[in-house]
Amino acid sequence: MPKISIIVPVYNAEKYLEKCLNSLTGQTYNDIEIILANDGSTDSSLEICNRFAERDNRIVVFTQENAGPSVARNNALKLAKGEFIGFVDSDDFIEPDTYEKAIKHMTDDVNLVIWGVKVVSDDKLSYINWFQDYFNAEYKELQDLTLDKKFRISVVPWNKLYRKSIIEEKQIDFPAGRLYEDNAFWWKYTMWCGKAYFIPEMLHYYNMRLSSLRGEVINTKKDKEADRVYMIENVYDYCKNHNILSENKTLTERLFVNAFTDAFQETEQKEKLVGQAAALADKMKLQNSADPDIKNYVKELIKINKHYEKIKNLQKTPEFHGVNQAIKEIKKRVKEAKEDYREICDVRLAASNIKAASKLTQDLIDDFLDKKGLKEEINFLNDYYKYFEPAEDLPYTQKMLDSMLDFVNSMYSKGLADEVLKFCTILYALYPQCFEFDRIKGDTYYFLKKEPLKAFYYYRQYTMNIKNNASVFNVMAEICEQRGDIFHQLVYKQTALNAEFH
């Protein structure tokens, strides 16, 4: 009987599969079986699996109709003979000594071993750095697996070694047909773990692909955020069915707030999500929570849901249909007005036209010449203008960008609000991928010009791209509080806490 069963769900991974399987068959720890769960692949993946199985008798291959990675993993778990379980995705690969290092720490009092992850991407995805920060190792060696630590560890299944007896005896599986299925598996398994051993070395290479399930969701904005709420319900039901709800009450309540907050920020179907979350909050009796923050959070959630329900009921009335066209026309005009406003403020053409950028810069220099006490800035701008004047293309160098940011921050520290806003507009045209200019504009409107609504607009633009700046989320919560919007105040406060954790 093998000591470790390594489960690999496979779906149309012909481009990456051989590298993955070579990394598994080449493990320095030999007492393993490799279960390849072909999830109805339509490319040559099954052929590759069979070819590897012919030359390595430790490999088991089975095929199922396409049903997703959760079903593939669950079916593979039924076949697994090992005492311990590992997961690897078919487009990832691992270091040769991964399981040799992991198994020696799986002692009697340890039910989970976790190792570091290196994020790689052939598709050069823009959000790869955010994911690397998420996976960076925070703990080392043997640790008590406290609730706070569980919330700070990545929930993915594949950089970990599990004890199969716990998975079988405690009836732990992956919810089928949902995104974020790894969340449910993680929380159900770790309920039975008092300790975990952490290996900080990056032994697993996570290949972040545009065509992968998570990559597709992030890039196409496909709305699967309601699955976050479903996963919490899955965990809640699991606790209830196993009579462990009372000792996991704090866990399930925190999970609800975290999951709903993240989903609400991302989803485009807020009305639907709020309805689902309100129903789950009622099922979990969160309105009776002993935690006053959660109690108030749910109270506001229910209030928002009632508002949505009123709108929904109104839309069903004949009177609504009579004014529907007028409402559409108003929305259309508002949208056009917003687009016109962005055209005025957004000089993106400068990013592709050096002459336009140079002229804008020179106009700003001329404007500064009329002001006193800006000699240093005027000289700097003139040097900046001369640097770009002979260029055919804009040099997007980090060094130049850093110097621009330093210059803008120096103006901000002197309280020169109008100058900061003008110069940020030009720099955003030259460096459209630098979202710091949105944050600086937000700070300028909020702290210097005392215009919180304009500040909120730029903070919102910033947080759509940068999700780990807790201080910005706290300011957004403060603005919502000033406006009497308690619900969003609580949402942004929780988002700030989540950002601090990651």
C-alpha positions in Angstrom: 0.0 0.0 0.0 1.4 3.4 -0.9 2.1 5.9 1.9 0.9 9.0 -0.1 -1.8 9.3 -2.8 -1.3 12.3 -5.0 -4.5 13.4 -6.8 -4.4 15.3 -10.1 -7.6 16.5 -11.7 -6.9 16.7 -15.5 -8.9 18.8 -18.0 -7.5 19.9 -21.4 -4.0 20.4 -20.0 -1.9 18.9 -22.8 0.4 21.9 -22.9 1.4 21.6 -19.3 0.6 18.0 -18.3 4.0 16.4 -19.1 5.9 18.9 -17.0 3.5 18.3 -14.1 3.7 14.5 -14.3 7.5 14.5 -14.7 7.7 16.5 -11.4 5.5 13.9 -9.7 7.2 10.7 -11.1 10.6 12.3 -10.3 9.8 12.6 -6.5 12.7 11.6 -4.3 10.1 10.0 -2.0 9.0 6.8 -3.9 6.2 5.3 -1.8 3.5 7.2 -3.7 0.6 6.5 -6.0 -0.5 9.2 -8.6 -4.2 9.2 -9.4 -5.0 11.0 -12.6 -8.6 12.0 -12.8 -9.4 12.8 -16.5 -12.4 15.2 -16.4 -13.7 14.6 -19.9 -10.7 16.2 -21.7 -11.2 16.8 -25.4 -7.5 17.3 -26.2 -4.6 14.8 -25.9 -4.5 14.9 -22.1 -5.9 11.4 -21.7 -3.3 10.0 -24.2 -0.5 11.7 -22.2 -1.9 10.2 -18.9 -2.0 6.7 -20.4 1.5 7.0 -21.8 2.9 7.9 -18.4 0.9 5.1 -16.8 2.4 2.5 -19.1 5.9 3.3 -18.0 5.2 3.9 -14.3 3.0 1.4 -12.4 2.4 3.9 -9.5 0.0 5.8 -11.8 -3.7 5.2 -11.9 -5.9 6.7 -14.6 -9.6 7.0 -14.7 -12.0 9.0 -16.9 -15.3 10.7 -16.0 -17.7 12.9 -17.9 -16.8 16.6 -17.5 -18.0 17.6 -14.1 -15.3 19.9 -12.8 -12.3 19.6 -10.4 -14.4 19.1 -7.3 -16.1 15.9 -8.6 -12.8 14.7 -10.0 -11.1 15.1 -6.7 -14.0 13.5 -4.8 -14.0 10.4 -7.1 -10.2 10.1 -6.8 -10.4 10.2 -3.0 -12.6 7.1 -3.2 -9.8 5.3 -5.1 -6.9 6.5 -3.0 -5.0 3.9 -1.0 -2.5 6.1 0.7 -2.4 7.0 4.4 -1.8 10.6 3.3 -3.3 12.7 0.5 -1.8 15.4 -1.6 -3.3 17.4 -4.5 -1.6 18.9 -7.6 -3.3 20.7 -10.4 -2.4 19.4 -13.9 -0.9 22.7 -15.1 1.3 23.1 -11.9 4.5 21.4 -11.0 6.5 20.7 -7.8 10.0 20.4 -6.5 11.5 16.9 -6.6 11.8 16.6 -2.8 8.4 18.1 -2.0 6.8 15.0 -0.4 10.1 13.7 1.1 10.2 17.0 3.1 6.5 17.0 3.9 6.0 13.4 5.2 8.7 13.5 7.8 6.7 16.2 9.6 3.4 14.3 9.6 3.8 13.0 13.1 1.0 11.7 15.4 0.1 15.1 16.7 0.2 16.8 13.2 -2.6 16.3 10.7 -1.6 18.9 8.2 1.7 20.0 6.5 1.8 23.2 4.5 4.6 24.5 2.2 5.4 27.6 0.2 4.1 28.5 -3.3 5.8 30.3 -6.2 3.3 31.9 -8.6 4.4 31.7 -12.3 2.5 32.8 -15.4 3.3 32.3 -19.1 0.4 34.6 -19.9 2.0 37.6 -18.0 -1.1 38.3 -16.0 -1.3 41.7 -14.3 -2.6 40.4 -10.9 0.2 37.8 -10.4 2.0 39.9 -7.7 -1.2 40.1 -5.7 -1.4 36.3 -5.7 2.2 35.9 -4.7 1.6 38.2 -1.7 -1.4 36.0 -0.8 0.8 32.8 -0.9 3.9 34.2 0.8 4.8 32.1 3.9 3.9 33.7 7.2 4.5 30.8 9.6 7.4 28.4 10.1 7.7 24.9 11.6 5.2 23.5 14.2 2.3 25.9 15.0 -1.0 25.7 16.9 -3.6 26.1 14.3 -5.6 28.9 15.9 -8.7 30.5 14.3 -6.7 33.7 13.5 -4.0 31.7 11.8 -6.6 29.7 9.8 -7.9 33.0 8.4 -4.4 34.1 7.4 -3.5 30.9 5.5 -4.2 30.3 1.8 -7.1 27.8 1.5 -6.0 26.2 -1.8 -5.8 22.4 -1.5 -2.6 21.7 -3.4 0.3 22.9 -1.3 -0.6 20.7 1.6 -0.4 17.1 2.9 -3.6 15.7 4.6 -4.4 12.6 6.7 -6.8 10.4 4.7 -8.4 8.9 7.9 -9.7 12.4 8.8 -11.2 13.0 5.3 -13.0 9.6 5.4 -14.1 9.5 9.0 -15.3 13.2 9.1 -16.9 12.9 5.6 -15.0 15.8 4.1 -15.4 16.5 0.4 -15.3 19.3 -2.2 -18.7 20.9 -3.1 -19.5 20.1 -6.7 -20.0 22.6 -9.5 -19.0 25.7 -7.6 -16.1 28.2 -7.6 -14.3 28.7 -4.2 -14.8 25.0 -3.5 -11.4 24.9 -1.8 -12.7 27.2 0.9 -15.2 24.6 2.1 -12.7 21.8 2.0 -10.2 23.9 4.0 -12.5 24.9 6.8 -14.1 21.4 7.2 -10.7 19.7 7.3 -9.0 22.2 9.7 -11.9 21.9 12.2 -10.2 18.6 13.2 -6.6 19.9 13.2 -5.0 21.3 16.4 -1.5 21.7 14.9 0.1 22.2 11.5 3.7 22.1 10.3 4.8 24.9 8.0 7.7 24.5 5.5 8.5 28.1 4.2 10.3 26.8 1.1 8.5 27.4 -2.2 8.0 23.8 -3.3 4.9 24.2 -5.4 4.8 26.2 -8.6 1.3 27.6 -9.3 0.8 28.3 -13.0 -1.6 31.3 -13.2 -3.3 31.1 -16.6 -5.9 33.2 -18.4 -7.7 30.1 -19.5 -7.7 28.5 -16.0 -11.0 28.5 -14.0 -9.9 31.3 -11.6 -8.0 33.2 -14.2 -11.0 33.3 -16.5 -13.3 34.5 -13.7 -10.9 37.3 -12.7 -10.3 38.5 -16.3 -13.8 38.3 -17.7 -15.5 39.5 -14.6 -17.7 36.4 -14.8 -20.1 36.7 -11.9 -19.6 33.7 -9.6 -19.4 35.7 -6.4 -22.6 34.1 -5.1 -20.6 30.9 -4.7 -18.7 32.5 -1.8 -22.0 32.6 0.1 -22.9 29.1 -0.9 -19.5 27.8 0.4 -20.3 29.4 3.8 -23.7 27.7 3.9 -21.9 24.4 3.0 -19.6 24.8 6.0 -22.5 25.8 8.3 -24.5 22.8 7.2 -21.5 20.6 7.8 -21.1 21.9 11.3 -24.8 21.4 12.0 -24.9 17.9 10.6 -21.8 16.9 12.7 -23.1 18.5 15.9 -20.1 20.9 16.1 -21.9 24.1 15.5 -21.6 25.6 19.0 -17.8 25.3 19.1 -17.5 26.7 15.6 -20.0 29.6 16.0 -17.3 32.3 15.9 -15.7 30.7 12.9 -18.9 30.5 10.8 -19.9 34.1 11.8 -16.5 35.5 10.7 -16.7 33.4 7.6 -20.1 34.9 6.7 -18.9 38.5 7.1 -15.6 37.9 5.3 -17.2 36.1 2.4 -20.1 38.4 1.9 -17.9 41.5 2.1 -15.5 40.2 -0.6 -18.4 39.1 -2.8 -20.3 42.3 -2.4 -17.2 44.3 -3.5 -16.7 42.2 -6.6 -20.2 41.2 -7.9 -22.2 43.1 -10.5 -25.3 41.3 -9.2 -25.5 43.0 -5.8 -29.3 42.7 -5.5 -29.2 38.9 -6.0 -26.2 38.5 -3.7 -27.8 40.5 -0.9 -31.0 38.4 -1.1 -29.0 35.2 -0.8 -26.9 36.5 2.0 -29.9 37.8 3.9 -31.5 34.3 3.7 -28.4 32.7 4.9 -28.0 35.2 7.8 -31.5 34.3 8.8 -30.8 30.6 8.6 -27.7 31.1 10.7 -29.6 33.3 13.2 -26.9 35.9 12.9 -29.3 38.7 14.0 -29.0 37.0 17.5 -25.2 37.0 17.5 -23.4 37.7 20.7 -20.9 39.8 18.7 -22.5 43.4 18.5 -20.5 44.2 15.3 -21.9 41.1 13.5 -25.4 41.9 14.8 -25.3 45.4 13.4 -23.8 44.2 10.2 -26.7 41.8 9.6 -29.2 44.4 10.7 -28.0 46.7 7.9 -27.8 43.8 5.5 -31.5 43.0 6.1 -32.4 46.7 5.7 -30.7 46.8 2.3 -32.4 43.6 1.3 -35.8 45.0 2.1 -34.9 48.0 0.0 -34.1 45.8 -2.9 -37.3 43.8 -2.4 -39.4 47.0 -2.5 -37.7 48.0 -5.8 -38.4 44.5 -7.2 -42.1 44.6 -6.2 -42.4 48.1 -7.7 -41.0 46.8 -11.0 -43.9 44.3 -11.2 -46.6 47.0 -11.0 -48.3 48.5 -14.1 -47.3 52.0 -13.0 -43.7 51.1 -13.2 -44.0 50.0 -16.8 -45.6 53.3 -17.6 -42.5 55.2 -16.5 -39.9 52.6 -17.4 -38.9 54.3 -20.6 -38.4 57.6 -18.8 -36.2 55.9 -16.3 -34.1 54.3 -19.0 -33.7 57.7 -20.7 -32.6 59.3 -17.5 -30.0 56.5 -16.9 -28.8 56.9 -20.4 -28.3 60.6 -20.0 -26.5 60.1 -16.6 -24.2 57.6 -18.3 -23.4 59.9 -21.1 -22.8 62.7 -18.7 -20.3 60.5 -16.8 -18.6 59.5 -20.0 -18.3 63.2 -21.0 -16.8 64.0 -17.6 -14.2 61.3 -17.9 -13.3 62.5 -21.4 -12.6 66.0 -20.0 -10.6 64.6 -17.1 -8.9 61.7 -18.8 -6.1 62.7 -21.3 -5.2 59.1 -22.3 -4.3 60.3 -25.8 -1.2 61.6 -24.4 0.0 58.1 -23.6 0.2 57.3 -27.3 1.1 60.7 -28.6 4.3 62.3 -27.3 3.6 65.6 -28.9 0.3 65.9 -27.0 2.0 64.9 -23.8 4.8 67.4 -24.3 2.3 70.2 -25.0 0.3 69.3 -21.9 3.5 69.3 -19.8 4.6 72.7 -21.2 1.2 74.2 -20.5 1.5 73.1 -16.9 5.0 74.6 -16.7 3.7 77.9 -18.1 0.9 77.9 -15.5 3.5 77.3 -12.7 5.6 80.2 -13.9 2.9 82.6 -12.8 3.1 81.3 -9.2 5.6 82.1 -6.5 7.6 79.8 -4.3 7.8 77.0 -6.9 11.2 77.5 -8.3 12.3 74.0 -7.5 9.2 72.5 -9.1 9.6 74.7 -12.2 13.1 73.6 -12.8 12.1 70.0 -12.3 9.3 70.3 -14.8 11.5 71.9 -17.4 14.0 69.1 -17.0 11.2 66.6 -17.3 9.9 68.3 -20.5 13.4 68.3 -22.1 13.9 64.7 -21.2 10.8 63.7 -23.2 11.0 66.2 -26.1 13.2 64.3 -28.4 11.7 60.9 -27.6 9.6 58.9 -30.1 8.0 56.8 -27.5 7.3 57.3 -23.9 9.8 55.5 -21.6 7.7 53.6 -19.1 10.6 53.1 -16.6 10.0 52.5 -12.9 12.8 54.9 -12.1 11.1 57.7 -14.0 7.8 56.9 -12.5 9.2 56.9 -9.0 10.6 60.3 -9.5 7.3 61.6 -10.8 5.5 60.2 -7.7 8.1 61.8 -5.4 7.5 65.1 -7.1 3.7 64.9 -6.8 4.0 63.9 -3.1 6.3 66.9 -2.5 3.6 69.2 -3.9 1.0 67.4 -1.8 3.1 67.9 1.4 3.1 71.7 0.6 -0.7 71.7 0.3 -0.7 72.6 -3.4 -4.0 70.8 -4.1 -4.7 72.3 -7.6 -1.2 71.6 -8.8 -1.3 68.0 -7.6 -4.6 67.4 -9.4 -3.3 68.9 -12.6 -0.1 67.1 -12.6 -1.7 63.8 -11.7 -3.9 64.1 -14.7 -0.9 64.4 -17.0 1.0 61.6 -15.3 -2.0 59.3 -15.5 -2.0 59.8 -19.2 1.7 58.9 -19.4 1.5 56.0 -16.9 -2.1 54.7 -17.2 -1.2 51.5 -15.3 -0.1 53.4 -12.2 -3.1 53.4 -9.9 -1.3 55.5 -7.2 -2.5 58.6 -9.0 -6.1 57.7 -8.2 -5.1 57.4 -4.5 -3.2 60.7 -4.5 -6.2 62.4 -6.1 -8.5 60.9 -3.5 -6.2 62.1 -0.7 -6.1 65.5 -2.3 -9.8 65.9 -2.5 -10.4 64.5 0.9 -7.7 66.0 3.1 -6.8 69.2 1.2 -9.9 70.3 -0.7 -12.4 68.8 1.8 -14.6 67.3 -1.0 -15.3 63.7 0.2 -17.6 62.7 -2.6 -15.0 63.4 -5.3 -12.4 61.7 -3.0 -14.6 58.6 -2.8 -14.8 58.4 -6.6 -11.0 58.2 -7.0 -10.6 55.9 -4.0 -13.1 53.6 -5.6 -11.1 53.6 -8.9 -8.0 52.9 -6.9 -9.5 50.0 -4.9 -10.8 48.3 -8.0 -7.2 47.6 -8.9 -5.3 47.7 -5.5 -7.1 45.6 -2.9 -4.6 45.4 0.0 -4.5 49.1 1.1 -6.3 49.0 4.4 -5.9 52.7 5.1 -7.8 53.7 1.9 -10.7 51.3 2.8 -10.8 52.9 6.2 -11.1 56.4 4.7 -13.9 55.1 2.4 -15.7 53.8 5.5 -15.3 57.2 7.1 -16.9 58.9 4.1 -19.8 56.4 4.1 -20.3 57.2 7.9 -20.4 60.9 7.1 -23.1 60.2 4.5 -25.1 58.1 6.9 -24.5 55.0 4.8 -24.0 52.5 7.6 -24.1 49.4 5.5 -21.3 50.4 3.2 -19.4 51.8 6.2 -19.4 48.3 7.7 -18.5 46.7 4.3 -15.5 48.9 3.9 -14.4 48.5 7.5 -14.5 44.7 7.0 -12.6 45.0 3.7 -9.9 47.0 5.5 -9.6 44.2 8.1 -9.3 41.6 5.3 -6.7 43.7 3.5 -4.6 43.9 6.8 -4.7 40.1 7.0 -3.4 39.7 3.4 
